[in-house]
Amino acid sequence: MTIVPVALGDRSYDIRIEAGLLGRADEALAPFDKGRRRVVVTDRNLLPHLATLQASLGASEAIVLPPGEGTKSWEQLEALLDRLLELGVERGDHVIALGGGVIGDLVGFATSVLKRGCGFVQIPTTLLAQVDSSVGGKTAINTRAGKNLVGTFHQPAAVLIDPRVLDTLPARDLRAGYAEVVKYGLIDDFAFFEWCEANAAALLAGDPAAREHAIAHSVAAKARIVAADERETSGMRALLNLGHTFGHALEAEAGFSDRLLHGEGVAAGMALAFGFSAAKGICPGQEAERVAAHLAAAGLPNGLKAAGITASGARLVEHMLHDKKMSGGALPFLLARGIGQTYLDRNVDLGEVAAFLDAQPR
């Protein structure tokens, strides 16, 4: 088992990574429930994994929600809170989130407000959730105004990652999760980007060693950044948003639907961030091209055309204006001086962004 600590003082926790861990969850969760009620929240697509988990846990309650991004809503939040209250969940209990980013975000938010805060444990079942959303304590739901605009910081008590659950993940979702893996190389780890170039095909094809290395390296990178800047006050944690400003605008244009998965939007967004950096003369053009080529080789969209987005630059910038990172009327962007050299720029002209987007192939 690989154990990665997230150092947050009295709210510190461990990320445990081991093949087959889902079937041995009882031992890992024992310190958190101590004979208390066990409640698992999952979605309908994960019933086989729920059966494995419940067989390990013994008696437990299960709340099964609809799958998809639409579950991160006021309606589902209310329904989940009502059900948790009906089950008598107490402040000392730990609700188990078994699922991808949607389930993790929703359960994290629900437990952060239930009786003014109770515990939860993340058991992520998608690559994207394993390497990104399950770690760091960001929780949220979507609203009509945009994605993740209502939420809290609420750290889990533990994160249990079983790479074997990825064997049942659809190939498209696996590729979407890979975008969040390669992101760590693009942020500040050129050597890891080179590893990704050499090993992405094996990872996506199911090689266990490649998957475990990618997950462990990614969560260690995120744990380090979260420990240094839990609530994005210094700007360091903002680096994790590489590709997200462009990507969320593309997702908004696609209606936050399966037309463009989150990881696909992030992939296209990262390519656009490097392309915009190159257009401004900040990043060597060949490095931006190298990023775009790698994303395409991994089966991910690397621009507007590949993402199926035809909207004007002005319309996409309008979506960006709803970004939760807006401050004082300005929107910070993650740009790059090269691969592994991402930085935060708070003085980007949105008119330049719109013009750059208008010049992209569609």
N, C-alpha and C positions, 0 to 999 in steps of 0.2 A: 504494500500500500504506500502511495505517495501522500504525504500530508503537507499542505501549504498553509501556514498561519497567516491570518489577517490581523495585524497588530493595531488594535484600537482601544488600548487600556482595558477598562472593565467590561468593554463590549467586544473584546477580541473573540475570534472563533477560528476553527480549522476547516479547511477544505480537504476532504478525503477523496482520493482518486484510486479506484481499484476495480478491475474487471470482476463482475459477479457481485459487486457490493449491494445491488438492489435486493438480492436474495438473502443477504446477511444483514439487513438494515436493523434488525432488532437489537443486535449488540451495539451498533454504532449510535442508536437513538436512546439506549437505556439511560444514559446520564441526564437526558432532558425530560423524560416523562415520569420516571420513578413511580410507576403504577397508576399514573393519571390517565384520563381518557385520551385515546388516540383518534384524531380526525384527519383524514387524508382528503385533499381537494385535488381533483384531476379533471380531464375532459374525456369525452366519449371515445376519442381515437386511441386512448391509452389503457383500455380495459385489460389487455393482457399484462401490461406492466403493473397495473393495479393489483391483479391477482397474485403476481409474484411478490409484491410488497406485502400484501395482506397475509400471504402464507408465512412470511417471515415474522410479521408483527403479531400474528394471532388475532385476537378480537380487536376490531377497529371500525369506526364509522367511515363511510365514504360519501363525499359530495361530488357528483359528476356533472360537469358543466358542458355547454356546447363548445365545440372547438372553433378556433378562428379569432382574428383580431377584434371582431365585434363583441367578444366577451369582456374586453376591457372597457366596460361602460358603466354609467350610473346605475342602470337597471340591474345588471348582473352583480355589481357591488352591493346594492341594497338587498338583493335576493340572497347573496352569500352571507352577509352579516345577519340577516334574519334567521337563516338556517343554523349558523354557528351559535346564535343566542338560544335557539330552540334546543340545541344539543347540550346547552349548559356549559359551553367553553368558558373557562375561568382565566384570570390574568396570568396565572402560573402555568397554564397549559402551552403546548407547542403544536400549532397546526402544521401539517406536513403538506408542502406544495409539490406535487408530482406532475411535472409537465414542462413545457417550454416557457419562453419569455412571457407569454400572455398569462398563464397560470401563476407563474412566479410573481409577476408585477401585481396582479390582482390580489393574490393571497397576502403578499407583503403589505399592500395598502390596507386591506381589510383588517389584518392583525395589528397594524399600527394605530388604528382608531378604535378597535373593539375594546370596550371597557378601558379606554385611554391607553391601550397598548398591551398586547400579549405576545408570546413568543411564536416563532415559526422556524421551520427547517426547510431548506431548499433541496429537492432531489430533481435536478434538471435532466430532461430526456431528449433535448435537441443539442446539436453541437453549438449553436449560437448561445443557448442558455448556459451550457457548461462552461464556455470560455468567456462569457461576458455578463449577461443579465443576472445570473444567479449570485454574482459576487459584487459586493459594494454597497448594498442597501438602498439602491434607488427603486422606488415603487411608484406606480402611477396608473391612471386610467386615461382613456382618450375622451375628448369632448368634441362638440361641433366645431370649436375654434381650432382644434389641432390635436396632435399626438402628444401624449404624456404631459399635458399642461396642468393636470391636477394630481398631486401625489405627495409623498413624504420621503424622508430618509429614515429607513427602519432596517437595521442590520439583522440578518438571520442568526440563529444560535449555532448553526452548522450548515455546511453544504456537503452533500454526499453525491459523488459523481461516479457512475458506472459506465465506462466507455462501451460496454457490450450493448447497451440499449440503442446505440446508434445503428446497430445491424438492421433494425426494423424501420429506420428513418427513411422516408422517401428521398431519392437522389437529389431532387431539387432543393429540399430543405437542408440536406447535408452541404450542398454547394453554398447555399445562402449563409450557413453558419461558418463556412470556411472564410468568408469575407472578414469576419471578426477575428479570425486567427491571423491572417496575413496583416491585418491592421497593426498588430503589435510590432511587426517588423518595420512597417512603414513609419511608425511614430518615431522610434528611437533605437532600433536594433537591426542594423543592416545585415549582420550575420544571420539573424533569424529569418530575414527576408530571403537570403540566399538558401537557407535550409528549406524554406517554403517552395522556392523555385525547384529545388531538387526532389522534394518529397510530396508535393501536393497530389500528384497522381496516385501515389501509393495510399496516402491518407484517404482520398475519396473512394478508392477501390476497396477499402476495408482493412488495410494493414494494421494490426493491433498495436505494434510498436510505434508506428508513425502517429496514430491517433493519440496514444497515451502521452507521447512526447509533446505533441502540439497542445494538448489540453493542459498538461502540467506547466509547460513554459508560459502559456497564455495566462493562466490564473495567477502564476507567480508574478508576472509583469503587472497584472491588474491589482493584485494585493499590495504590491509595493507602492503603486500610485495612490490607491485608496487610503493606505495608512498615512501617506504624506499629506493628503489633501482630501479628506473625506467628503466635504461639502462644497468643493470647487471654490474655495475662498482665495487660494493662491494662484489659481490658473493652471496648476499642474494637471489636475484631474480632467480639465477641459480637453487635454490632448487626446483623451479617449473618445472624443466626439469627432475625430477625423472622418470626413466623408458624410457626417450626419446632417450638416446644414444643407448641403446640396441634396443629400439623400432623402431627408424628410420632405423637402419641397417636391421631389419626384413622387414620393409615396402619397403626398396630399393630392397631387394631380391625378394619381391613379385611384384615388378614393380610399386609401388605406385598405386595399383589398388584396386578394390573391393574384391580382393582375401584376403586382410587383411586391414581392416579399421584402421584409425589412432588410435582410442581409443583401438582397439584390440591390435595393436602393442605396445601401451603404457602399457596396462595391462600385456602382456607377458614380456615387458621390465622391469616393476617393479618387477615382480616375479624373473626375472633373476638377477636384481640388488641386491635383498635380498638374492638370492641363492649364488651369487658370494661373497657377504659380509660374509655369513655363511661359505662358503668354505675357505675364508681367515681367519676365526676365529674371525671376527669382530662382527658378529651378532649371537645370539643364534640360533641354527638350528631350534628349535621349533617355533621361531617367523617367520622365513622364511617360514616354512611349514604352519603356520597359515595364512600368507598372500596369499600363493598359494592356500590354501583351500578356502579362502573367494572369491578369484577371480573366481575359478572354480564354486563355488556355485552361483555366479552371472551370470554364463553363459559366462564367458570370458576366453580366452586362458591364461594359466599360465606357458608357456614354449614353446620351439621350436616345440615339437610334436603337442601340441594343436593348435599352430599357423600354422601348416602345412609347416614348414621350415626345409629343409633337408641339407642346405648348410653347408660347413665346417666352423670351427671356423675362419680359415684364411680368407675365403671369406667374412664372416660377419665383421671381423675387417677391411678388406679393404674398405667396405662400410663406416665404422665409420671414416675413414681417411678423408672423404669428409665433415665431420660434421663442421658446421659453428663455433662451439666453440673451434676448434683447435687453439692453441696459442703456438708459438715457437716450433712447432713440437710435442707438447704434447696435449693429450686430457683429459680434466677433466671428472671425473665420479662422479655421485651421488651414494654414498654407504650409508649403514645404520648400526648403532650400535644396533638398535632394532626398533620396531614399534614406529613411532613418533620421531625418532632420526636420521634423514637423515643429511648427511654432504657432503661437496665437497672435493674430493680427487684428487689432481693434479699430483699424482705420481704413477698412476696405470700402471703396466707393461702390454702392449698389448699382449705380448706372453702369459701371465697368463690368460688374457681374452680369447684368442683363445683356449687354452688348456681347460679352464672351459667349453666353448661352445661345444668343441668336445666331452666332457664327458656327455653332456646332452642327454636324450632319444630323439629318432627321430621316 
